[in-house]
Amino acid sequence: MSDILAAVNTFLWPEPWVMTIVVTAAVFTLWTGFSQYRALTHGLKVIGGAYDDKSHPGAISHFQALSAALSGTVGLGNIGGVALAISLGGPGAIFWMWVIGVLGMAVKMLEVTLSMMYRNTDDPENPHGGPMWVASKAFAQLDPRLAGVGKAVAVVFCLALLTATCTGGNMFQAWNVGEVTGAYFPIPPWACGLVLSILVAAVIIGGIRRIGRVAAAIVPAMCAIYLIAGAYVLFVNADEIPAMFSMIVQGAFAPTTASGAFVGGTAASAFLFGMKRAIFSSEVGIGTSPMAHCAARTDEPVREGIVAGLEPLIDTLVVSTFTALIILSTGVWNRAPDVSFEEAPAIVATGDGWRIEDTRLSGQNWSPGETVSIVISFDDQPRSNTIVSSRAQETAAGLVASWPTVESESRPQIAENGLYKNYVGTTLTAKSFDSVVPGLGKWFVTIAAWLFAYSTIVTWCYYGEQGVVFIAGERAVQAYRIVYSTLPLVATLGWVKSDIDLDNLSGIGTGVMVIANLPILWLFGHQAVKAYREYFSRMAKSAKG
């Protein structure tokens, strides 16, 4: 089943499809005349309350809508996902994250504007919106004979949304919180899941108004705390920062030579992993954040679209960049082995490839079942290393790592003289903080993981709720909220052995959502562009008059 999920996820996220999202972002940027600058000028005035009017339809303010949407995007991906992008694509991945972060501002603006134009305001104090409402209404308006097509696209989008909501938006977050907390403190994962379930239920039962209030309090606070702590780490390593920016730009266009714990990255891998990370993190083209923004109190669709343009800026260009600079400046991403070999394991040829001799583990307090890795290289691939991983096994001789067979025509060599602990992801970021102030990562990243995961779970509940409302109506919402609030506990009871399966399920859900959402943007995006131009034309005349 895991192999099937991975295969489907790979099928839904091929490199050409990632490029399609990038091209869409570039076209929309040109189409709107570089609307990004509007988010940085007019958008800041809007979230500052200059246009708030309680008589307008909606449930929450512009600032609360932005906070709710950000709480769904600023999460563990900004801590662990950035570390993974660097580990696999090298420093150059960050450059391409910046590119999609800037271009994605135009996509966010148009998709939110479009959803605002088609949102359901039958109940002005509890509006509903998102790509499903756009599809169901816009196709019918285009041609009544296409009403069934629009409805089908909307239902498929909602089913994919619920899949991504329950896995990536909920269980994946809770599972990681349980693992990170358990790695540092003697707290069982299920206890973390139980606490999260209670905290989530306390908020989501109050609906979007309570979610908006909580998000408006948590998101600015957690971003500020994270940036302050990160700024301290960067201050300590200030002399490394110019070199980090140089490494990021150079790695975007040229191979990064492998050494230390880094497996080596080409310019192509930097591009691919950087783009994927930015798309997943900022949810550009996925169609989720329009659901939060459609709850905003306004009668101007473009106004909320401009506010939404700030999301990729904050998520990718600020928070994710801080994480990247912290990891790069401390050198933890490319560190030396955690334990040096007393004697490097022998590598012998077998009928299936090359077998690496079992390695006895000592030092670093290895635990049974813990992931342990070595780095190998090949004569025919001198610029790229490969990580080989195993699980620590209890034997009569003590803890041992039994390595899998390596399939290769050329003989592998041990590239780094030692063993590595598994620091990829959130733990890698924590170790970066620990390298500056021992214990900082233990406390800070654990607290940040709780805040980021909690806010993400709460906001994604609302996203899934919109899918439930569209398919089954308001009567099914309460049952959905009850089930949703139990999922953090389910994820941490021990039934889920790896976050990879949850990530694959989430990838399948978001992949289908993009497949449904991008054609909607291409077919009906001209309506949002027209509204955008008319809005600022009116604003210019108003300023003159």
C-alpha positions as CSV (number, residue, x, y, z in Angstrom):
1,M,0.0,0.0,0.0
2,S,2.9,2.4,0.8
3,D,4.4,1.7,-2.6
4,I,1.1,2.3,-4.3
5,L,0.5,5.6,-2.4
6,A,4.1,6.8,-3.3
7,A,3.6,5.8,-7.0
8,V,0.3,7.7,-7.2
9,N,1.8,10.8,-5.5
10,T,4.7,10.7,-7.9
11,F,2.3,10.5,-10.9
12,L,0.3,13.5,-9.6
13,W,3.4,15.6,-9.0
14,P,5.7,15.1,-12.1
15,E,8.2,17.7,-13.0
16,P,6.2,19.0,-16.0
17,W,3.2,19.6,-13.7
18,V,5.4,21.6,-11.3
19,M,6.7,23.6,-14.3
20,T,3.0,24.2,-15.3
21,I,2.4,25.8,-11.9
22,V,5.5,28.0,-12.3
23,V,4.5,29.1,-15.8
24,T,1.0,29.9,-14.5
25,A,2.5,32.1,-11.8
26,A,4.8,33.9,-14.3
27,V,1.9,34.5,-16.8
28,F,-0.4,35.9,-14.1
29,T,2.4,38.2,-12.9
30,L,2.7,39.6,-16.4
31,W,-1.0,39.6,-16.9
32,T,-1.6,41.8,-13.9
33,G,1.3,44.1,-14.5
34,F,3.3,42.8,-11.6
35,S,0.5,43.1,-9.0
36,Q,3.0,42.1,-6.3
37,Y,3.7,45.8,-5.6
38,R,0.0,46.3,-4.9
39,A,0.1,43.8,-2.0
40,L,3.1,45.7,-0.5
41,T,1.3,49.0,-0.7
42,H,-2.5,48.8,-0.9
43,G,-2.6,45.4,0.8
44,L,-0.9,46.7,4.0
45,K,-3.5,49.5,4.2
46,V,-6.3,47.0,3.9
47,I,-5.1,44.7,6.7
48,G,-4.4,47.8,8.8
49,G,-8.2,48.4,8.9
50,A,-8.5,51.3,6.6
51,Y,-11.4,49.7,4.7
52,D,-13.0,47.7,7.4
53,D,-16.8,48.0,7.4
54,K,-19.1,45.9,9.6
55,S,-22.0,46.4,7.3
56,H,-20.3,44.4,4.5
57,P,-21.0,40.7,4.2
58,G,-18.6,38.4,6.0
59,A,-17.7,37.1,9.4
60,I,-14.1,38.2,10.1
61,S,-11.8,41.2,9.3
62,H,-9.2,41.4,6.6
63,F,-6.4,40.9,9.1
64,Q,-8.2,37.9,10.7
65,A,-8.7,36.3,7.2
66,L,-5.0,36.8,6.4
67,S,-4.0,35.3,9.8
68,A,-6.3,32.3,9.3
69,A,-4.9,31.6,5.8
70,L,-1.3,32.0,7.1
71,S,-2.0,29.7,10.0
72,G,-2.7,27.0,7.3
73,T,0.5,27.7,5.4
74,V,3.0,28.7,8.0
75,G,3.6,25.4,9.7
76,L,6.0,22.5,10.1
77,G,6.9,22.8,6.5
78,N,8.6,26.1,7.2
79,I,10.7,24.3,9.8
80,G,11.2,20.7,8.5
81,G,10.3,21.1,4.8
82,V,13.0,23.7,4.2
83,A,15.6,21.5,5.8
84,L,14.5,18.7,3.6
85,A,14.8,20.9,0.5
86,I,18.3,21.9,1.4
87,S,19.3,18.3,2.2
88,L,18.1,17.0,-1.2
89,G,18.6,20.0,-3.5
90,G,21.4,22.0,-1.8
91,P,21.5,25.7,-0.9
92,G,20.4,26.6,-4.5
93,A,16.9,25.3,-3.7
94,I,16.3,28.4,-1.6
95,F,16.8,30.7,-4.6
96,W,14.0,28.9,-6.5
97,M,11.8,29.0,-3.4
98,W,12.2,32.8,-3.6
99,V,11.2,32.9,-7.2
100,I,8.0,30.9,-6.8
101,G,7.3,32.9,-3.6
102,V,7.4,36.2,-5.5
103,L,5.5,34.9,-8.6
104,G,3.0,33.0,-6.5
105,M,1.8,36.3,-5.0
106,A,0.0,37.0,-8.3
107,V,-1.6,33.5,-8.3
108,K,-2.9,34.0,-4.8
109,M,-4.3,37.4,-5.7
110,L,-6.3,36.1,-8.7
111,E,-7.6,32.9,-7.2
112,V,-8.8,34.6,-4.1
113,T,-10.4,37.4,-6.1
114,L,-12.1,34.9,-8.3
115,S,-13.4,32.9,-5.3
116,M,-14.7,36.2,-3.7
117,M,-16.6,37.0,-6.9
118,Y,-18.4,33.6,-6.7
119,R,-18.7,33.2,-3.0
120,N,-22.0,32.2,-1.4
121,T,-23.4,34.9,0.8
122,D,-26.9,33.5,1.3
123,D,-26.0,33.9,5.0
124,P,-24.1,37.2,5.0
125,E,-22.6,36.5,8.4
126,N,-21.4,33.0,7.4
127,P,-20.3,33.1,3.7
128,H,-18.8,30.2,1.9
129,G,-16.3,30.2,-1.0
130,G,-13.5,28.4,-2.8
131,P,-12.8,26.8,-6.1
132,M,-15.8,24.4,-5.7
133,W,-18.2,27.4,-5.8
134,V,-16.4,28.9,-8.7
135,A,-16.6,25.7,-10.7
136,S,-20.2,25.1,-9.9
137,K,-21.3,28.6,-10.9
138,A,-18.8,29.7,-13.5
139,F,-19.2,26.7,-15.8
140,A,-23.0,27.0,-15.7
141,Q,-22.7,30.7,-16.6
142,L,-20.3,30.0,-19.4
143,D,-22.8,27.5,-20.9
144,P,-25.8,25.9,-19.1
145,R,-24.9,22.6,-20.7
146,L,-21.6,22.6,-18.7
147,A,-23.4,22.9,-15.4
148,G,-22.8,19.1,-14.8
149,V,-19.1,19.4,-15.6
150,G,-18.7,22.3,-13.1
151,K,-20.5,20.3,-10.4
152,A,-18.4,17.2,-11.1
153,V,-15.1,19.2,-10.9
154,A,-16.4,20.8,-7.7
155,V,-17.1,17.4,-6.0
156,V,-13.8,16.0,-7.1
157,F,-12.1,19.0,-5.6
158,C,-14.0,18.6,-2.3
159,L,-13.2,14.9,-2.0
160,A,-9.5,15.6,-2.6
161,L,-9.7,18.5,-0.2
162,L,-11.0,16.3,2.6
163,T,-8.3,13.7,1.9
164,A,-5.6,16.4,2.2
165,T,-7.3,18.0,5.2
166,C,-7.5,14.8,7.3
167,T,-3.9,13.7,6.5
168,G,-1.6,16.5,5.7
169,G,-3.6,19.2,7.4
170,N,-4.2,17.2,10.6
171,M,-2.6,13.8,11.2
172,F,0.7,14.7,9.6
173,Q,1.0,17.7,11.9
174,A,0.0,15.8,15.1
175,W,2.3,12.9,14.3
176,N,5.3,15.2,13.9
177,V,4.5,17.0,17.2
178,G,4.4,13.6,19.0
179,E,7.7,12.6,17.5
180,V,9.5,15.9,18.1
181,T,8.2,16.1,21.7
182,G,9.0,12.5,22.4
183,A,12.6,12.9,21.1
184,Y,13.3,15.6,23.7
185,F,11.0,14.8,26.6
186,P,9.6,11.6,28.3
187,I,6.1,12.3,27.0
188,P,4.4,9.5,25.0
189,P,3.1,10.6,21.6
190,W,-0.5,9.7,22.4
191,A,-0.5,12.2,25.2
192,C,0.5,14.9,22.7
193,G,-2.3,13.8,20.4
194,L,-4.9,13.8,23.2
195,V,-3.9,17.4,24.2
196,L,-4.0,18.5,20.6
197,S,-7.4,16.9,20.1
198,I,-8.9,18.8,23.1
199,L,-7.3,22.1,22.1
200,V,-8.5,21.7,18.5
201,A,-12.1,20.8,19.6
202,A,-12.2,23.9,21.8
203,V,-11.7,26.2,18.9
204,I,-13.3,24.6,15.8
205,I,-16.7,24.1,17.5
206,G,-16.9,27.9,17.5
207,G,-16.6,28.1,13.7
208,I,-14.7,30.6,11.6
209,R,-15.3,33.5,14.0
210,R,-13.4,31.8,16.8
211,I,-10.8,30.4,14.3
212,G,-10.2,33.9,13.0
213,R,-9.7,35.3,16.5
214,V,-7.4,32.5,17.6
215,A,-5.4,32.8,14.4
216,A,-5.1,36.6,14.7
217,A,-3.6,36.0,18.1
218,I,-1.3,33.0,17.5
219,V,0.1,33.6,14.0
220,P,1.7,37.0,14.6
221,A,3.0,35.8,18.0
222,M,4.5,32.6,16.7
223,C,6.0,34.3,13.6
224,A,7.5,37.0,15.9
225,I,8.9,34.5,18.3
226,Y,10.4,32.3,15.6
227,L,12.0,35.3,13.8
228,I,13.4,36.8,17.0
229,A,15.1,33.5,18.0
230,G,16.3,33.0,14.4
231,A,17.6,36.6,14.3
232,Y,19.7,35.7,17.4
233,V,21.2,32.7,15.7
234,L,22.0,34.8,12.6
235,F,23.5,37.5,14.7
236,V,25.9,35.0,16.3
237,N,26.8,33.8,12.7
238,A,26.6,37.2,11.1
239,D,30.0,36.8,9.4
240,E,28.6,33.7,7.5
241,I,25.5,35.4,6.0
242,P,27.2,37.0,2.9
243,A,28.7,33.6,2.0
244,M,25.3,32.0,2.5
245,F,23.6,34.2,0.0
246,S,26.4,33.7,-2.4
247,M,26.1,29.9,-2.0
248,I,22.3,30.1,-2.5
249,V,22.6,32.0,-5.8
250,Q,25.6,29.9,-7.1
251,G,23.8,26.6,-6.1
252,A,20.8,27.6,-8.1
253,F,22.7,27.5,-11.4
254,A,25.6,25.2,-10.8
255,P,26.1,21.8,-9.0
256,T,26.9,21.9,-5.3
257,T,29.8,19.6,-4.5
258,A,28.9,16.9,-2.0
259,S,30.7,16.7,1.3
260,G,29.8,16.0,4.9
261,A,26.2,15.0,5.5
262,F,25.0,16.6,2.3
263,V,24.3,14.1,-0.5
264,G,25.2,16.5,-3.3
265,G,22.8,18.5,-5.6
266,T,22.7,19.5,-9.2
267,A,21.2,22.7,-10.4
268,A,18.2,20.7,-11.6
269,S,17.6,19.1,-8.2
270,A,17.9,22.6,-6.6
271,F,15.3,23.9,-9.0
272,L,12.9,21.0,-8.5
273,F,13.1,20.7,-4.7
274,G,13.0,24.5,-4.3
275,M,9.9,24.9,-6.5
276,K,8.1,21.9,-4.8
277,R,8.9,23.2,-1.3
278,A,7.6,26.7,-2.1
279,I,4.4,25.4,-3.8
280,F,3.6,23.0,-0.9
281,S,4.5,25.6,1.7
282,S,2.6,28.6,0.3
283,E,-0.1,26.4,-1.3
284,V,0.1,28.4,-4.6
285,G,-2.4,27.0,-7.0
286,I,-3.9,24.5,-4.6
287,G,-7.0,26.5,-3.9
288,T,-7.1,26.3,-0.1
289,S,-6.6,29.9,1.2
290,P,-9.5,31.3,-0.9
291,M,-11.8,29.5,1.6
292,A,-10.4,31.4,4.5
293,H,-10.4,34.7,2.7
294,C,-14.0,34.3,1.5
295,A,-15.0,34.7,5.1
296,A,-13.6,38.3,5.1
297,R,-16.0,41.1,5.7
298,T,-15.9,43.1,2.5
299,D,-17.9,43.9,-0.7
300,E,-14.8,44.3,-2.9
301,P,-13.5,40.9,-4.1
302,V,-10.2,42.5,-5.4
303,R,-9.5,44.1,-2.0
304,E,-9.3,40.7,-0.3
305,G,-7.4,39.3,-3.3
306,I,-4.7,41.9,-2.7
307,V,-4.5,40.9,1.0
308,A,-4.0,37.3,-0.1
309,G,-1.0,38.3,-2.2
310,L,0.9,38.9,1.1
311,E,0.8,35.2,2.0
312,P,3.6,33.8,-0.1
313,L,5.7,36.9,0.9
314,I,5.4,36.1,4.6
315,D,5.4,32.3,4.3
316,T,8.2,31.8,1.8
317,L,10.3,35.0,1.6
318,V,10.4,35.6,5.3
319,V,9.8,32.6,7.5
320,S,11.2,29.9,5.2
321,T,14.2,32.1,4.4
322,F,15.0,32.5,8.1
323,T,15.0,28.7,8.5
324,A,17.2,28.3,5.5
325,L,19.8,30.9,6.7
326,I,19.8,29.3,10.2
327,I,20.5,25.9,8.8
328,L,23.1,27.1,6.3
329,S,25.0,29.5,8.6
330,T,25.4,27.0,11.4
331,G,26.7,24.3,9.0
332,V,24.6,21.5,10.5
333,W,23.2,20.6,7.1
334,N,26.7,19.7,5.9
335,R,28.2,18.5,9.2
336,A,30.8,16.0,9.9
337,P,29.8,12.5,11.0
338,D,28.2,12.3,14.5
339,V,30.3,9.2,15.3
340,S,33.6,8.4,13.6
341,F,34.4,4.8,12.6
342,E,37.0,3.0,14.6
343,E,37.3,0.9,11.5
344,A,35.3,1.6,8.3
345,P,33.0,-1.3,7.3
346,A,34.2,-3.4,4.4
347,I,32.3,-3.5,1.1
348,V,32.1,-6.8,-0.8
349,A,30.6,-7.7,-4.1
350,T,27.5,-10.0,-4.2
351,G,25.4,-11.4,-7.0
352,D,22.9,-8.6,-6.4
353,G,25.3,-5.7,-6.0
354,W,27.5,-4.6,-3.1
355,R,27.0,-5.5,0.5
356,I,28.2,-3.2,3.3
357,E,29.5,-5.0,6.4
358,D,27.2,-4.8,9.5
359,T,28.4,-2.0,11.8
360,R,28.4,-2.1,15.5
361,L,27.0,1.1,17.0
362,S,28.7,2.9,19.9
363,G,28.6,6.5,21.3
364,Q,25.7,9.0,20.8
365,N,23.3,6.8,22.8
366,W,21.8,4.9,19.9
367,S,18.4,3.4,20.5
368,P,16.9,0.3,19.0
369,G,14.9,1.2,15.9
370,E,16.6,4.5,15.5
371,T,17.7,5.5,11.9
372,V,21.4,5.5,11.3
373,S,23.1,6.5,8.0
374,I,26.4,6.4,6.2
375,V,27.4,8.4,3.1
376,I,28.9,6.5,0.1
377,S,30.2,7.6,-3.3
378,F,30.8,6.0,-6.6
379,D,33.8,6.3,-8.9
380,D,31.5,7.2,-11.9
381,Q,29.7,9.9,-9.9
382,P,32.5,11.9,-8.2
383,R,30.3,15.0,-7.5
384,S,27.4,13.3,-5.9
385,N,27.1,11.2,-2.8
386,T,24.4,8.8,-1.7
387,I,23.0,8.2,1.8
388,V,22.4,4.6,2.9
389,S,20.2,4.2,6.0
390,S,19.4,1.4,8.4
391,R,17.7,0.8,11.7
392,A,19.6,0.1,14.8
393,Q,19.0,-3.6,15.8
394,E,19.5,-5.3,19.1
395,T,21.8,-8.3,18.8
396,A,23.9,-10.5,21.2
397,A,26.8,-8.3,20.3
398,G,24.9,-5.1,21.1
399,L,23.3,-2.5,18.7
400,V,24.1,-3.2,15.1
401,A,23.2,-1.5,11.8
402,S,22.7,-3.9,8.9
403,W,22.9,-2.1,5.6
404,P,20.8,-2.9,2.6
405,T,22.5,-4.1,-0.6
406,V,23.7,-1.3,-2.9
407,E,22.9,-1.9,-6.6
408,S,25.6,-0.3,-8.8
409,E,27.9,-1.3,-11.6
410,S,30.8,0.6,-10.0
411,R,32.2,-0.2,-6.6
412,P,31.0,2.2,-3.8
413,Q,33.3,3.9,-1.4
414,I,32.7,5.2,2.1
415,A,32.6,8.9,1.5
416,E,32.6,10.2,5.1
417,N,34.4,8.4,7.9
418,G,31.6,7.8,10.3
419,L,27.9,7.4,11.1
420,Y,25.1,10.0,11.0
421,K,22.0,10.4,13.1
422,N,18.8,11.2,11.3
423,Y,18.6,15.0,11.5
424,V,16.6,15.6,8.3
425,G,13.6,17.8,8.7
426,T,12.4,19.4,12.0
427,T,15.2,17.8,14.0
428,L,17.8,19.3,11.7
429,T,16.5,22.7,12.3
430,A,16.5,22.0,16.1
431,K,20.1,20.9,15.9
432,S,20.9,24.2,14.1
433,F,19.6,26.2,17.1
434,D,21.3,23.8,19.5
435,S,24.7,24.4,17.8
436,V,24.5,28.1,18.9
437,V,22.9,27.7,22.3
438,P,22.8,24.2,23.7
439,G,19.2,23.4,24.6
440,L,17.7,26.2,22.5
441,G,16.5,23.8,19.8
442,K,15.1,21.4,22.4
443,W,12.8,24.0,23.8
444,F,12.3,26.5,21.1
445,V,11.6,24.1,18.1
446,T,9.4,21.9,20.3
447,I,7.3,24.9,21.3
448,A,7.3,26.3,17.7
449,A,6.2,22.8,16.4
450,W,3.3,22.8,18.8
451,L,2.1,26.3,17.8
452,F,2.7,25.8,14.1
453,A,1.0,22.4,14.0
454,Y,-2.0,23.6,16.2
455,S,-2.7,26.6,14.0
456,T,-2.4,24.5,10.8
457,I,-4.8,21.8,12.2
458,V,-7.4,24.4,13.2
459,T,-7.4,26.3,9.8
460,W,-7.4,23.1,7.7
461,C,-10.5,22.0,9.7
462,Y,-12.3,25.1,8.3
463,Y,-11.1,24.2,4.7
464,G,-12.5,20.7,5.1
465,E,-15.6,22.1,6.5
466,Q,-16.2,24.1,3.3
467,G,-16.0,20.8,1.3
468,V,-18.5,19.2,3.7
469,V,-20.9,22.1,3.3
470,F,-20.7,22.0,-0.5
471,I,-21.3,18.2,-0.7
472,A,-23.7,17.6,2.3
473,G,-24.8,20.9,3.6
474,E,-24.6,22.6,7.0
475,R,-26.3,19.7,8.8
476,A,-23.2,17.5,8.4
477,V,-20.7,20.1,9.8
478,Q,-21.0,19.2,13.5
479,A,-20.4,15.5,12.8
480,Y,-17.4,16.4,10.7
481,R,-15.9,18.6,13.5
482,I,-16.3,15.8,16.0
483,V,-14.5,13.3,13.8
484,Y,-11.8,15.8,12.8
485,S,-11.0,16.7,16.4
486,T,-10.2,13.0,17.2
487,L,-7.7,12.6,14.4
488,P,-4.7,14.1,16.2
489,L,-5.1,11.4,18.9
490,V,-5.6,8.7,16.2
491,A,-2.4,9.8,14.5
492,T,-0.3,9.4,17.7
493,L,-1.6,6.1,19.0
494,G,1.1,4.1,17.2
495,W,-0.9,2.9,14.3
496,V,0.9,5.3,12.0
497,K,4.5,4.1,11.8
498,S,5.8,6.8,9.4
499,D,4.8,10.3,8.3
500,I,5.8,9.2,4.7
501,D,2.4,7.5,4.1
502,L,0.5,10.5,5.5
503,D,2.6,12.8,3.4
504,N,1.8,10.7,0.3
505,L,-1.9,10.8,1.0
506,S,-1.7,14.5,1.5
507,G,0.2,14.8,-1.7
508,I,-2.5,12.9,-3.6
509,G,-5.2,15.1,-2.2
510,T,-3.4,18.4,-3.0
511,G,-2.3,17.0,-6.4
512,V,-5.9,16.4,-7.4
513,M,-6.9,19.8,-6.0
514,V,-4.3,21.5,-8.3
515,I,-5.5,19.5,-11.3
516,A,-9.0,20.8,-10.6
517,N,-8.0,24.4,-9.6
518,L,-5.5,25.4,-12.3
519,P,-7.9,24.9,-15.3
520,I,-10.5,27.0,-13.4
521,L,-7.9,29.8,-13.0
522,W,-7.0,29.6,-16.7
523,L,-10.6,29.5,-17.9
524,F,-12.0,32.2,-15.7
525,G,-8.9,34.1,-14.5
526,H,-9.7,36.9,-17.0
527,Q,-12.7,37.8,-14.9
528,A,-10.4,38.4,-11.9
529,V,-8.0,40.4,-14.0
530,K,-10.8,42.6,-15.4
531,A,-12.1,43.2,-11.8
532,Y,-8.5,44.0,-10.7
533,R,-8.1,46.6,-13.3
534,E,-11.5,48.2,-12.7
535,Y,-11.0,48.3,-9.0
536,F,-7.7,50.2,-9.2
537,S,-9.1,52.5,-11.9
538,R,-11.9,53.4,-9.4
539,M,-9.4,53.9,-6.7
540,A,-7.3,56.2,-8.9
541,K,-10.4,58.3,-9.8
542,S,-11.4,58.4,-6.1
543,A,-8.0,59.7,-5.1
544,K,-8.1,62.4,-7.7
545,G,-11.7,63.4,-6.9
